[in-house]
């Protein structure tokens, strides 16, 4: 057989991951904050993109037709501005500018006459207040910030610095105290060592220890501790409860964490009742005394989907307008600039590239919103019983079921449900919450969701009494009577995952709590 070179054509299909396709996939799994940052970066690079402020973009709701467009759709700058046809702002302003002033002079209807007390200070009455009045809203100044008038919250260092002058009179001791205050963390623990502090200040270690022992008397009790053991010891010493038995308990916190009560009774030299009393006192102590003054800013979770009950008994699913990106393509600007730019110039090529990028971004944002809405609508349809009756009726659900129902791939559904939240009449939930494994039924009926089973276990343990603590076998029997077929090791796994101690430990804790409450 002779070897020869030849040319021939062949057709084949292959999936090519272009950079734009990869970026579209990344947009699906972005959170609202990440998406906002990404859009801001694109707007800075692309002169044809604009961010619309306010609520100019229409909502995308479940059940609406495809003719409803997002704010990310392509439309020219100035279209759909909300103004009435024939409205001329310049003509309106010029026509009314003189009319208002004339009416005020003719009818004596100025603010000084109608509201003499609210018209502001006059120079003849209080010339020193004119500068303050100009800074008020509506004055000649630039306005003021209301945050300037809000009382600041005291920090832990502020509270301690107010007490140090009353505790220490020597200026050198106050200087050492100030250096130690600066080394406290948010919980009130001393981070630096006394030897290091003594080396920095050129003082003996004994003097630093002396000042530190005085500072440990300040409020809140437990500050300036170097370990959890020392923090608890300081608080117990302030209550005059640091006896030898309590000191032995504090020195063996590792045994307390392992709930080794038998060894603790031997080390402390007490019986079970005394040990329960000591544990009740330990529970009342504050392991992080400084956190009461360090209030960080709470970050609220903004839901991506809002679910409401419809009048006909169904559910109304819509995207949260606060999380919808409002991006427009300014085609008027593109037309004006491109008409003045030669077609073979680099500027014209740059404009065409910006237009393609802007069109791709708006289409990707629109597709992202519609995909999220499809997935959320299917989740609501599958979990209708949960929305009506609660977590006990949460159905087992997986990504494959939702993907087949909406005609998408499982990976797409997985990306959509990552870091997305849904606000329902039952509360705020992450979309991943609705996907749980299936647990078989003891009676051969419908299977149960793992989350609903965990909820049942929590409810049963929360309702148990100290005299009738449920073991894992008792929980298995109770679940089987309720139609849930679950093995004992699975109950133990669920219990440990929820940080619920064993029945023996719960019995001891409930007895300690009951005794402390009666005391």
C-alpha positions in Angstrom: 0.0 0.0 0.0 1.6 3.3 -1.1 1.8 6.3 1.2 0.7 9.6 -0.2 -0.4 13.0 1.0 -3.9 14.2 0.4 -6.4 17.0 1.3 -9.9 16.3 2.5 -12.6 18.1 4.5 -14.2 16.9 7.8 -17.0 18.2 10.0 -17.1 17.6 13.7 -18.8 19.1 16.7 -16.9 20.1 19.8 -17.5 22.3 22.9 -15.1 25.2 23.0 -14.9 27.1 26.3 -14.4 30.7 25.1 -13.4 33.4 27.6 -16.9 34.9 27.4 -18.5 31.6 28.1 -16.3 31.0 31.1 -17.2 34.5 32.3 -20.9 33.8 31.9 -20.5 30.6 34.0 -18.7 32.6 36.7 -21.5 35.2 36.7 -24.0 32.5 37.7 -22.3 31.6 41.0 -21.4 35.2 42.0 -23.1 36.7 45.0 -24.8 40.1 44.9 -21.8 41.9 46.3 -19.4 40.1 44.0 -21.6 40.8 41.0 -21.8 44.5 41.9 -18.1 44.8 42.2 -17.6 43.1 38.8 -20.1 45.4 37.1 -18.4 48.5 38.6 -15.1 47.3 37.2 -16.6 46.8 33.8 -18.2 50.2 33.8 -14.9 51.8 34.6 -13.3 50.1 31.6 -16.1 50.4 29.1 -17.4 53.9 28.3 -20.6 52.5 26.7 -21.9 51.0 30.0 -23.9 52.9 32.5 -25.3 52.0 35.9 -28.9 53.1 36.4 -29.6 54.5 39.8 -32.9 54.0 41.6 -35.7 51.7 40.7 -35.8 52.4 37.0 -35.5 48.7 36.1 -38.6 46.6 35.9 -38.9 43.4 37.9 -38.6 40.0 36.5 -41.3 37.8 38.1 -42.3 34.2 37.8 -45.1 33.7 35.4 -44.4 36.8 33.3 -43.8 36.6 29.6 -40.4 36.9 27.9 -41.3 40.4 26.6 -40.5 41.8 30.1 -36.9 42.8 30.0 -34.4 43.4 32.7 -32.6 46.7 33.2 -29.6 44.9 31.8 -31.2 44.8 28.3 -29.8 46.8 25.5 -31.5 50.1 24.9 -30.4 53.6 24.0 -29.5 56.2 26.5 -32.5 58.4 27.3 -35.2 55.8 26.4 -37.9 54.8 28.9 -36.9 57.6 31.2 -40.4 57.8 32.7 -41.2 61.3 31.2 -44.5 62.0 29.5 -44.7 62.5 25.8 -44.3 66.2 24.9 -42.7 67.1 28.3 -40.2 69.9 28.0 -38.2 70.5 31.2 -36.4 73.6 29.9 -39.6 75.3 28.8 -41.3 74.3 32.1 -38.4 75.7 34.2 -38.2 79.0 32.2 -41.9 79.5 32.3 -42.3 79.0 36.0 -39.1 80.7 37.2 -40.4 84.2 37.1 -44.0 83.2 38.0 -43.0 81.8 41.4 -41.1 84.9 42.4 -43.8 87.2 41.2 -46.5 85.3 43.1 -44.4 85.4 46.2 -44.1 89.1 46.0 -47.7 89.8 45.0 -49.4 87.7 47.6 -46.7 88.0 50.3 -46.5 84.2 50.5 -42.8 83.8 51.2 -41.5 81.4 53.8 -40.5 84.4 56.0 -44.2 85.4 56.2 -45.9 82.0 56.4 -43.4 80.3 58.7 -41.6 83.1 60.5 -40.2 80.7 63.2 -38.7 78.3 60.6 -37.3 80.7 58.1 -33.9 80.7 59.7 -32.0 83.3 61.7 -31.6 86.8 60.4 -28.3 88.7 60.5 -29.9 91.4 62.7 -31.1 88.9 65.2 -28.2 86.5 65.6 -25.3 87.2 63.2 -23.2 84.4 64.9 -25.8 81.8 63.7 -25.6 82.6 60.0 -22.7 80.3 59.4 -24.4 77.4 61.2 -27.6 78.0 59.3 -25.8 77.9 55.9 -24.6 74.4 56.7 -28.1 73.1 57.2 -30.0 71.4 54.4 -31.6 74.0 52.2 -29.1 76.6 53.2 -26.2 78.0 51.2 -23.7 75.4 52.6 -23.0 71.9 51.4 -25.1 70.3 54.1 -24.1 68.2 57.0 -23.8 64.5 58.0 -26.3 63.1 60.5 -23.6 60.7 61.7 -21.7 63.6 63.2 -24.5 64.0 65.8 -24.7 60.3 66.8 -23.2 59.4 70.2 -20.2 57.1 69.7 -20.2 53.8 71.4 -17.6 53.3 74.1 -14.9 50.7 73.4 -13.1 48.5 75.9 -10.1 50.7 75.8 -12.2 53.8 76.6 -13.8 52.1 79.6 -10.4 51.0 80.9 -8.7 54.3 80.4 -11.4 56.0 82.4 -10.7 53.7 85.4 -6.9 53.7 85.3 -6.5 57.2 86.9 -8.6 56.2 89.9 -6.6 53.0 90.3 -3.0 54.1 89.8 -1.6 57.4 91.0 2.1 57.0 89.9 2.7 58.4 86.4 5.1 55.6 85.6 2.5 53.0 86.6 0.0 54.8 84.4 2.4 54.7 81.4 2.8 50.9 81.9 -0.9 50.5 82.2 -1.5 52.4 79.0 1.0 50.1 77.2 -0.8 47.0 78.6 -4.2 48.4 77.5 -3.0 48.8 74.0 -2.1 45.0 73.9 -5.6 43.8 74.7 -7.6 42.0 72.0 -11.3 42.3 71.4 -12.1 39.6 74.0 -10.1 41.5 76.7 -7.1 39.1 76.8 -3.5 40.3 77.0 -1.6 39.4 73.9 1.9 40.5 74.7 4.0 38.9 77.4 5.2 40.7 80.5 8.9 40.0 79.7 8.5 41.6 76.3 6.8 44.6 77.8 9.5 45.0 80.4 12.1 44.9 77.7 10.4 47.6 75.7 9.8 49.9 78.6 13.1 49.2 80.3 11.5 48.1 83.6 11.9 45.0 85.7 9.4 42.2 85.0 8.3 42.2 88.7 7.1 45.8 88.2 5.1 44.9 85.1 3.6 42.0 86.9 2.6 44.3 89.8 0.8 46.8 87.6 -0.8 43.9 85.7 -2.2 42.4 88.9 -3.7 45.8 89.7 -5.2 46.2 86.3 -6.9 42.8 86.7 -9.1 44.4 89.3 -10.8 46.7 86.8 -14.2 46.2 85.2 -15.4 44.2 83.4 -14.0 41.3 85.6 -11.7 39.0 83.8 -9.9 41.6 81.6 -6.1 41.5 81.3 -6.1 37.7 81.5 -3.5 35.7 79.6 -5.6 32.5 79.3 -9.1 31.2 79.8 -8.1 29.7 83.1 -6.8 33.0 84.4 -9.9 34.8 83.1 -12.2 32.5 85.1 -10.0 32.7 88.1 -10.1 36.5 88.2 -13.9 36.5 88.1 -14.1 33.8 90.8 -11.6 35.8 92.9 -13.8 38.9 92.6 -16.8 36.9 93.9 -14.7 35.4 96.7 -15.3 31.9 95.4 -11.8 30.8 94.4 -11.5 28.1 97.0 -9.1 25.1 96.6 -11.9 22.9 95.0 -12.8 25.6 92.5 -9.2 26.3 91.7 -8.6 22.6 91.0 -11.7 22.7 88.6 -10.3 25.8 86.8 -6.9 24.2 86.5 -8.4 21.2 84.7 -10.7 22.8 82.1 -9.6 20.1 79.6 -11.3 17.5 81.6 -14.4 19.7 81.9 -14.4 20.0 78.0 -14.3 16.2 77.8 -17.0 15.9 80.4 -14.9 13.6 82.5 -16.8 14.3 85.7 -15.6 11.2 87.5 -12.0 12.4 87.4 -13.0 16.0 88.3 -14.7 14.8 91.5 -11.5 13.0 92.5 -9.3 16.0 91.8 -11.6 18.5 93.4 -12.4 16.3 96.4 -16.1 16.9 96.2 -19.2 14.8 95.7 -21.5 14.9 92.7 -23.9 17.5 94.2 -21.0 19.9 95.0 -19.6 19.4 91.5 -22.9 20.3 89.9 -23.0 23.5 92.0 -19.5 24.4 90.9 -20.4 23.7 87.2 -23.4 26.0 87.6 -21.1 28.8 88.9 -18.7 28.3 86.0 -21.6 28.6 83.5 -22.4 32.1 84.9 -18.9 33.5 84.1 -18.0 35.4 81.0 -15.1 33.7 79.0 -14.8 36.8 76.8 -15.4 39.9 79.0 -14.3 42.4 76.4 -16.8 41.5 73.7 -19.6 43.4 75.3 -17.9 46.6 74.2 -16.8 45.5 70.8 -20.0 45.6 68.7 -19.1 45.0 65.1 -21.3 46.1 62.3 -23.8 43.4 61.5 -24.1 42.5 57.8 -27.6 41.6 56.8 -28.2 39.0 54.1 -30.0 40.4 51.1 -32.3 37.8 49.6 -32.0 37.2 45.8 -35.5 35.8 45.5 -38.7 36.8 47.2 -41.6 34.4 47.6 -45.1 35.6 48.5 -48.5 33.9 48.8 -50.7 34.7 45.8 -54.5 35.3 46.1 -55.3 32.2 44.2 -53.4 29.9 46.7 -50.2 29.6 44.6 -46.9 31.2 45.2 -45.6 34.4 43.6 -41.9 34.2 42.9 -39.9 37.2 41.8 -36.3 38.4 41.9 -35.4 41.0 44.5 -35.2 44.3 42.7 -32.5 45.4 45.1 -30.1 42.7 43.8 -30.9 43.1 40.1 -28.0 44.8 38.3 -29.1 48.0 36.5 -26.8 48.3 33.5 -27.6 50.0 30.2 -25.7 50.3 26.9 -25.5 53.9 25.8 -26.0 53.5 22.0 -26.5 57.3 21.5 -23.0 57.9 22.7 -21.7 55.1 20.5 -23.4 56.6 17.4 -22.2 60.1 18.1 -18.6 59.0 18.6 -18.4 56.4 15.9 -19.7 58.9 13.3 -16.7 61.2 13.9 -14.1 58.4 14.0 -12.6 56.9 10.9 -13.5 53.3 10.4 -9.9 52.1 10.0 -8.7 53.9 13.1 -7.7 52.2 16.4 -10.4 54.3 18.2 -13.1 52.9 16.0 -11.9 49.3 16.8 -11.9 50.1 20.4 -15.5 51.3 20.3 -16.6 48.2 18.5 -14.9 46.0 21.0 -16.6 48.0 23.9 -20.0 47.6 22.2 -19.5 43.8 21.8 -18.5 43.5 25.5 -21.4 45.7 26.6 -23.9 43.6 24.6 -22.4 40.4 26.0 -22.6 41.7 29.5 -26.2 42.8 29.3 -27.3 39.5 27.7 -25.3 37.5 30.3 -27.0 39.4 33.2 -30.4 38.9 31.6 -29.7 35.2 31.2 -28.4 34.9 34.7 -31.6 36.5 36.2 -33.9 34.2 34.2 -31.9 31.1 35.1 -32.1 32.0 38.8 -35.8 32.6 38.5 -36.4 29.3 36.8 -34.5 27.3 39.4 -36.2 29.2 42.3 -39.7 28.7 40.8 -39.0 24.9 40.5 -37.8 24.7 44.1 -40.9 26.5 45.3 -43.1 24.1 43.3 -41.3 21.1 44.7 -41.3 22.4 48.3 -44.9 23.7 48.4 -45.6 21.6 51.5 -42.7 23.1 53.4 -43.9 26.6 52.7 -47.4 25.7 53.9 -46.7 23.4 56.9 -43.1 23.9 58.0 -39.9 21.9 58.1 -41.6 18.6 59.0 -42.9 18.5 55.4 -39.7 19.3 53.7 -39.4 16.9 50.7 -36.1 15.2 49.7 -34.7 16.9 46.7 -31.6 16.7 44.6 -30.0 18.8 41.8 -30.9 16.2 39.1 -34.6 16.5 39.8 -34.6 20.3 39.4 -32.3 20.1 36.3 -34.5 17.7 34.5 -37.6 19.7 35.3 -36.3 23.0 33.9 -34.2 21.4 31.1 -30.7 22.4 32.4 -27.6 20.7 33.5 -27.0 19.8 37.1 -23.8 21.8 37.2 -25.8 24.9 36.1 -28.3 24.3 38.9 -25.5 23.8 41.4 -23.9 27.2 40.4 -27.2 29.0 40.6 -27.9 27.7 44.1 -24.5 28.6 45.5 -24.6 31.6 47.9 -28.1 32.6 46.8 -30.9 33.2 49.4 -34.7 33.0 49.2 -37.0 35.0 51.4 -40.2 33.0 52.2 -43.1 33.3 54.6 -41.1 30.7 56.7 -38.0 32.8 56.8 -34.8 33.4 54.9 -33.1 30.2 53.6 -30.2 29.5 51.3 -31.2 27.7 48.2 -28.9 24.8 49.2 -31.1 24.3 52.2 -33.9 22.8 50.1 -31.7 20.0 48.7 -31.5 17.2 51.2 -31.0 13.4 51.0 -33.8 10.9 51.1 -34.5 8.7 54.1 -36.7 5.6 53.6 -40.1 5.3 55.2 -40.8 2.5 57.8 -44.3 2.0 56.3 -43.3 1.9 52.7 -44.8 5.3 51.9 -43.1 8.5 50.8 -39.5 9.0 51.9 -38.5 11.7 54.4 -36.0 14.5 54.1 -32.9 14.4 56.2 -33.4 17.9 57.4 -36.9 17.2 58.6 -35.6 14.1 60.5 -32.9 16.2 62.2 -35.6 18.7 63.1 -37.6 15.9 64.8 -34.6 14.7 66.7 -33.9 18.3 68.0 -37.6 18.7 69.0 -37.6 15.4 70.9 -34.4 16.2 72.8 -35.6 19.7 73.6 -38.8 18.4 75.1 -37.2 15.6 77.2 -37.2 15.9 81.0 -34.2 15.4 83.3 -35.8 12.2 84.7 -36.6 10.8 81.2 -33.6 11.5 79.0 -33.9 9.8 75.6 -31.1 7.5 74.5 -30.3 6.9 70.8 -32.3 3.7 70.9 -35.3 5.5 72.3 -35.0 8.1 69.5 -34.8 5.3 66.9 -38.0 3.7 68.3 -39.8 7.0 68.4 -38.9 7.8 64.8 -39.9 4.3 63.6 -43.3 4.9 65.2 -43.5 8.1 63.2 -42.8 6.3 60.0 -39.0 7.0 59.7 -36.7 4.0 59.2 -33.4 5.1 60.6 -30.5 3.2 62.1 -29.0 3.9 65.5 -25.6 4.9 64.2 -27.3 7.4 61.8 -29.1 9.0 64.8 -25.8 9.2 66.6 -24.2 10.9 63.6 -27.0 13.4 63.2 -26.9 14.1 67.0 -23.2 14.7 67.0 -23.4 16.9 63.8 -25.9 19.1 65.7 -23.5 19.3 68.7 -26.0 17.5 71.0 -24.2 15.5 73.8 -25.1 12.0 74.7 -27.9 11.0 76.9 -25.6 10.6 80.0 -24.1 14.0 79.5 -27.5 15.6 78.9 -28.9 14.0 82.1 -26.0 15.5 84.2 -26.4 18.9 82.6 -30.2 19.0 83.0 -29.8 18.0 86.7 -27.2 20.8 87.1 -29.5 23.4 85.5 -32.5 22.2 87.5 -30.5 22.5 90.8 -29.1 25.9 89.8 -32.5 27.3 89.0 -34.0 26.1 92.3 -31.1 27.6 94.2 
